[in-house]
Amino acid sequence: MSAYAYDVVVIGAGIHGAGVSQAAAVRGYKVLLLEQNDIAAGTSSRSSKLIHGGLRYLETGQFRLVRECLQERRTLLRIAPHLVRLVPFYIPIYQHTRRRPWQIRIGLSVYAMLTGWARSATFKSLARAHWHRLTGLDQQGLQAVFQYWDAQTDDAALTRAVVASALEHGAQLVRPAQFIAAHPHAEGVRVVYKTAQGQQEIYTRTLVNAAGPWVGAVAQACMLAMPMPAIELVEGAHIVVDAPAPPGIYYLEAPQDGRAIFVMPWRGQTLVGTTERIYTGEPGAAAPRVTDCEYLLTAMAHYFSFAKALTAQDVIASFAGLRVLPSGAGSAFQRPRETLLPVDRTQRPRCLAIYGGKLTAYRATAEKVMHKLASSLPPPRRQADTRYVMLPSGEGLR
C-alpha cells in the first residue's frame, strides 16, 4: 500500500487550483484541494468577466497565447453553455483614436485567423445606418465602428462549477484551511495545514501551489528548493455603475493614456474596467482607490453622453483583482502574459507553482501542470478528457 494518502494536493481554490483539481480527479487520482477562505475569493471573482483571446495582446506579438485562449474559448462555449456565452463587442474609432481603422481591421483579421475562421470569428464594420443602436455612444467625430464576437462569464460561478466537477470525480475540498508548510518526504511531500479542528498533516506524491497572488508566500513556506521567478502584483480595478446595461461590450481607449478599457453589461447594470498599477500590499487588502473610480468614470464620460452626469454616488459596487506578472521595466501592458510553471526538480518533480495565468486558459494550464507532474504519478486510472467533461452549475458550493 502507498504511504501517500494523496496523489495531488492543490493549494488555492481559484480558477487554476480548481482546474488542476479537476484535471487530476478525472484521471482517477486522489486529490485534495485546500482553500484558506472560499472558492474564488480572490482574483477569480474580481476579473473583467471575459472569456476571450485577448485582442490587445496581438500588439505585443503574443500570438501563441491568443491562439490558445481562442481555442479554450471554443471549448468553454461547448462544455459550459450555461456559464459562457458569446456577446457582440464594439470598437468605435474617432478622429482622436490612436489606432486607425486599417489597424483594427488587420488586428481583427489576425484574430479571426487564429480562431481558425470559426463562425464566432466573424467581424464587420457596422454600417452608419445602424449606429443608432449603440445606446448613448457619442457619435460626434465617430468615423467607424467595428463589431466582432467574444465571450462573457460569471468568473466566480465558473470557478465553482470547475470545483464541483472535480468533486464529482472524487476530489476532496477542505475550507477554510490555512497552509502552513511543506517538507520533502522520500519521493513525495509532507503538507502541514490548519483547520478549525487544529493542525493537520498529510502526505502526497505531488503539491501544486495555485495560490494566485499569494503564490510567493506559499512558495516561501515550502521547504523544497525550487526557482521563484521575480514577479509583481498588478492591480486592476473595476466599477459597477447604476446605469442601464449596454447592448454589448465596448472596447475603448481611455482618453487619459490610451489604455484599453471595457464598458459592458453586468447583472442589468454597467461594468467598467480596468486600471493597472503595481500593488505592494497584502493581497487580501486589494481594493479600488478613489482615483481609480475617477479614472474609469472620466473614461466612460468621454464616450457616453449619459455618463457625463455620473458621479461617485452612482458607483454601486467596485472591486479590484491582482494579476501576477513578471517583474520588469515599463508598463504592465507590455509584460508577457505567459504562465510560468516552475518545479522543484526536472526529474520526478514533487512541487509545482503556477505564476500568472488567464481565466480563459485555466483548462489548458491545468493540462500542462498534469503533463509536468506525470513522471511523479502512477498511470491514470481513468482516461477522461476535460475538453469534453460538461461542467455542472456549482451553485451548491456557494
C-alpha positions in Angstrom: 0.0 0.0 0.0 1.2 3.5 -0.8 2.5 5.7 2.0 0.8 8.6 0.4 -2.8 9.5 1.1 -3.0 11.7 -2.0 -1.5 11.8 -5.4 -2.0 15.6 -5.8 -2.6 18.3 -3.2 -3.6 21.7 -4.5 -3.2 25.0 -2.6 -5.8 27.5 -3.6 -9.4 27.2 -4.9 -9.2 30.0 -7.5 -9.7 29.1 -11.2 -6.3 27.5 -11.6 -6.5 25.4 -8.4 -10.0 24.4 -9.5 -8.7 23.4 -13.0 -5.8 21.4 -11.7 -8.0 19.6 -9.2 -10.5 18.7 -11.9 -7.7 17.6 -14.4 -6.2 15.3 -11.7 -9.5 14.0 -10.5 -10.8 13.0 -13.9 -7.7 10.9 -14.3 -8.7 9.0 -11.2 -6.0 10.4 -8.9 -6.6 11.1 -5.2 -6.9 14.8 -5.0 -7.1 17.2 -2.0 -7.9 20.9 -2.6 -7.1 23.3 0.3 -8.6 26.8 0.3 -7.9 29.4 3.0 -11.1 31.4 2.5 -13.7 30.4 0.0 -13.9 29.3 -3.6 -12.9 32.2 -6.0 -12.5 34.5 -3.0 -9.6 36.3 -4.7 -8.8 37.3 -8.3 -11.1 34.6 -9.7 -14.1 36.7 -8.7 -12.6 40.1 -9.5 -11.7 39.8 -13.2 -13.2 41.5 -16.2 -15.6 38.6 -16.6 -14.3 37.9 -20.1 -13.6 34.6 -21.9 -11.6 35.9 -24.8 -8.4 35.6 -26.8 -7.1 38.9 -25.8 -7.2 41.1 -29.0 -4.9 43.7 -27.4 -2.1 41.1 -26.9 -1.6 40.9 -30.7 0.1 44.3 -30.4 2.8 42.8 -28.3 3.2 39.8 -30.5 1.7 37.2 -28.1 0.2 35.2 -30.9 0.6 31.8 -29.3 -1.2 33.0 -26.1 -4.1 34.5 -28.2 -4.5 31.3 -30.2 -4.5 29.1 -27.1 -7.1 31.3 -25.4 -9.3 31.3 -28.5 -9.2 27.5 -28.6 -10.1 27.4 -25.0 -13.0 29.9 -25.6 -14.4 27.4 -28.1 -14.1 24.6 -25.6 -15.8 26.5 -22.8 -18.6 27.5 -25.1 -19.2 23.8 -25.6 -18.8 22.4 -22.1 -20.3 25.4 -20.1 -23.0 27.0 -22.3 -24.9 27.9 -19.1 -21.9 30.0 -17.9 -20.1 31.2 -21.0 -21.9 33.0 -23.9 -20.9 34.9 -27.0 -21.6 38.6 -26.9 -21.0 41.4 -29.5 -18.0 43.6 -28.9 -17.9 47.1 -30.5 -14.8 49.1 -31.2 -15.6 52.7 -32.1 -13.0 54.7 -34.0 -12.9 58.5 -33.6 -10.7 61.2 -35.1 -8.7 61.2 -31.9 -8.4 57.4 -31.6 -4.8 56.2 -31.7 -5.4 53.0 -33.6 -6.7 53.7 -37.1 -9.5 51.7 -38.9 -7.0 49.9 -41.1 -5.0 48.8 -38.0 -8.2 47.5 -36.3 -9.2 45.6 -39.5 -5.8 43.9 -39.6 -6.0 43.0 -36.0 -9.4 41.5 -36.3 -8.4 39.6 -39.4 -5.4 38.0 -37.5 -7.8 37.3 -34.6 -10.2 35.5 -36.9 -7.3 33.6 -38.5 -6.1 32.4 -35.0 -9.6 31.3 -34.3 -9.5 29.0 -37.3 -12.0 31.2 -39.2 -14.8 29.7 -37.0 -18.3 31.3 -37.2 -17.6 33.1 -34.0 -14.6 34.8 -35.7 -16.7 36.9 -38.0 -16.3 40.7 -37.7 -17.6 43.6 -39.7 -17.6 47.4 -40.0 -21.0 48.4 -38.7 -22.9 50.5 -41.2 -23.6 54.1 -40.2 -27.3 53.4 -40.5 -27.0 51.1 -37.5 -25.0 53.3 -35.2 -28.2 54.4 -33.5 -28.4 51.0 -31.9 -25.3 51.8 -29.8 -27.2 53.4 -27.0 -25.7 56.6 -25.6 -22.4 56.3 -27.6 -21.2 59.8 -28.6 -21.2 60.0 -32.4 -19.5 63.3 -32.9 -16.3 62.7 -34.7 -17.1 58.9 -35.0 -15.5 57.5 -38.1 -16.1 53.8 -37.9 -17.5 51.1 -35.6 -16.2 47.5 -35.8 -18.2 44.6 -34.4 -16.7 41.2 -33.5 -17.6 38.4 -31.1 -16.0 37.3 -27.8 -17.5 35.7 -24.7 -18.5 36.8 -21.2 -18.9 34.7 -18.0 -19.5 35.0 -14.3 -16.0 34.2 -13.2 -16.9 33.1 -9.6 -19.7 30.8 -10.9 -17.3 29.3 -13.5 -14.7 28.6 -10.8 -17.4 27.0 -8.5 -18.5 24.8 -11.5 -15.0 23.5 -12.1 -14.6 22.7 -8.4 -17.9 20.9 -8.4 -16.7 18.9 -11.4 -13.6 18.0 -9.5 -15.6 16.8 -6.5 -17.9 14.8 -8.8 -14.9 12.9 -10.0 -13.6 12.2 -6.4 -11.6 15.2 -5.3 -11.8 16.4 -1.7 -12.2 20.0 -0.7 -11.2 21.5 2.7 -12.1 25.1 3.5 -11.1 27.1 5.4 -7.7 25.6 5.6 -4.6 27.6 6.3 -1.5 26.2 4.6 1.5 26.3 7.0 4.4 24.4 5.4 5.5 21.6 3.0 8.5 19.4 3.5 10.2 16.8 1.3 9.3 13.3 2.3 11.1 10.5 0.4 9.8 10.9 -3.2 6.8 13.0 -2.1 5.8 15.9 0.2 4.6 16.2 3.8 2.0 19.0 3.9 1.0 20.8 7.1 -2.1 22.9 7.3 -4.5 24.2 9.9 -8.3 23.9 10.2 -10.9 24.7 12.9 -10.0 21.2 14.3 -6.3 22.1 14.7 -3.1 21.4 12.8 -3.3 18.6 10.2 -0.5 16.7 8.5 -0.9 14.7 5.3 1.4 13.0 2.7 1.2 13.4 -1.0 3.1 12.5 -4.1 2.9 16.0 -5.5 2.0 19.5 -4.4 0.6 22.3 -6.6 0.9 25.9 -5.5 -2.1 27.6 -7.2 -2.4 30.4 -4.6 -2.7 33.2 -7.2 -1.4 36.5 -5.7 -0.3 34.5 -2.6 1.9 32.2 -4.7 5.1 33.8 -3.4 4.1 33.5 0.2 3.2 29.8 -0.2 6.4 29.2 -2.1 8.4 30.6 0.8 6.7 28.2 3.1 7.6 25.2 1.0 10.9 23.6 2.2 11.7 22.4 -1.3 14.4 24.1 -3.3 12.7 25.5 -6.4 13.1 28.6 -8.6 11.0 31.6 -7.6 10.5 33.9 -10.6 10.7 37.7 -10.0 7.1 38.9 -10.1 5.0 41.9 -9.4 1.3 42.1 -8.5 -0.7 44.3 -10.8 -4.0 45.6 -9.5 -6.9 46.1 -11.9 -9.9 48.0 -10.5 -13.5 47.8 -11.8 -16.6 49.7 -11.0 -20.3 48.9 -11.4 -22.4 51.9 -12.4 -26.1 52.4 -11.8 -26.8 52.8 -15.5 -28.8 50.6 -17.9 -26.8 47.7 -19.4 -25.3 48.5 -22.8 -26.3 46.3 -25.8 -22.9 44.7 -25.9 -19.4 45.2 -24.8 -17.5 48.3 -25.8 -13.7 48.1 -26.3 -12.4 51.6 -25.8 -9.2 53.6 -25.5 -9.0 55.5 -22.2 -8.6 59.2 -23.2 -6.1 59.8 -20.4 -3.4 57.3 -21.6 -4.8 55.2 -24.5 -5.1 52.0 -22.4 -7.8 49.5 -23.3 -10.9 49.6 -21.1 -14.2 47.7 -21.4 -17.7 49.0 -20.8 -20.1 46.0 -20.5 -23.4 44.7 -19.3 -23.3 43.1 -15.8 -26.5 41.9 -14.0 -28.6 44.6 -15.5 -26.1 47.4 -14.8 -22.9 48.6 -16.4 -19.4 47.3 -15.5 -16.4 49.4 -16.4 -12.7 48.3 -16.1 -9.9 48.0 -15.8 -7.0 50.0 -14.4 -3.4 48.8 -14.0 -1.0 49.7 -11.2 1.8 47.9 -9.3 0.5 46.6 -6.0 2.7 46.1 -3.0 0.3 45.5 -0.1 -1.2 42.3 1.3 -3.1 40.5 -1.4 -6.3 40.3 0.6 -6.4 44.1 1.1 -6.6 45.0 -2.6 -9.3 47.5 -3.3 -10.1 50.3 -5.7 -8.9 53.8 -4.8 -10.8 57.0 -5.3 -8.5 57.8 -8.2 -9.4 54.5 -9.9 -13.1 55.3 -9.8 -12.4 58.8 -11.1 -10.3 57.4 -13.9 -13.0 55.0 -15.1 -15.8 57.5 -14.7 -13.9 60.0 -16.8 -13.2 57.5 -19.5 -16.8 56.5 -19.6 -18.0 60.1 -19.8 -15.7 60.7 -22.7 -17.7 58.2 -24.8 -21.2 58.2 -23.5 -23.5 61.2 -23.2 -25.5 59.8 -20.3 -22.2 59.2 -18.3 -21.3 62.9 -18.2 -23.6 63.4 -15.3 -22.4 60.3 -13.3 -20.6 60.8 -10.0 -19.1 58.6 -7.4 -22.6 58.3 -5.9 -23.6 56.4 -9.0 -21.0 53.7 -8.4 -22.9 50.9 -6.7 -20.1 48.4 -6.4 -16.3 48.2 -7.0 -13.7 45.6 -6.8 -10.0 45.0 -7.6 -8.2 41.9 -8.7 -4.5 41.1 -8.7 -2.6 39.7 -11.7 0.8 38.0 -11.2 3.2 39.3 -13.9 6.9 39.1 -14.4 8.9 42.0 -12.9 10.3 44.4 -15.5 10.5 48.0 -16.6 7.8 49.8 -18.5 4.0 49.4 -18.3 2.2 46.3 -17.2 0.6 46.2 -20.7 4.0 45.4 -22.2 4.7 42.5 -19.9 4.2 38.9 -21.3 1.2 37.1 -20.1 2.6 33.6 -20.4 2.1 31.3 -17.4 5.2 30.2 -15.6 5.2 26.6 -14.1 8.5 26.1 -12.2 9.1 22.8 -10.4 11.4 21.7 -7.6 13.3 19.3 -9.9 13.1 18.4 -13.5 13.1 14.6 -12.9 10.1 13.4 -10.9 9.0 16.8 -9.6 7.3 16.9 -6.2 6.2 20.5 -6.1 5.0 22.9 -8.9 3.9 26.5 -8.7 1.6 28.4 -11.1 2.7 32.0 -11.7 0.3 34.1 -13.7 -2.3 32.6 -16.0 -5.6 33.7 -17.6 -9.1 32.8 -16.7 -9.8 31.8 -20.3 -6.9 29.4 -20.4 -7.3 27.7 -17.0 -8.1 24.3 -18.5 -5.1 24.4 -20.8 -2.9 25.4 -17.9 -4.2 22.5 -15.8 -3.3 20.1 -18.6 0.2 21.5 -18.7 0.6 21.0 -15.0 -0.5 17.4 -15.2 1.9 16.8 -18.1 4.8 18.2 -15.9 3.8 16.0 -13.0 3.2 12.8 -15.0 6.6 11.2 -14.1 5.8 11.5 -10.4 2.4 10.0 -10.6 1.1 6.4 -11.2 -0.6 5.7 -14.5 -4.0 7.4 -14.7 -6.9 5.2 -13.5 -9.3 6.8 -16.0 -8.9 8.5 -19.4 -11.5 11.2 -19.2 -10.7 14.4 -21.1 -11.6 17.8 -19.6 -12.3 19.1 -23.2 -15.4 17.1 -23.1 -16.5 17.0 -19.5 -19.6 19.1 -19.2 -19.4 21.5 -16.2 -22.2 21.4 -13.6 -23.8 24.5 -12.1 -21.6 24.6 -9.0 -24.3 26.6 -7.1 -24.3 24.1 -4.3 -20.8 25.4 -3.4 -21.8 29.0 -2.6 
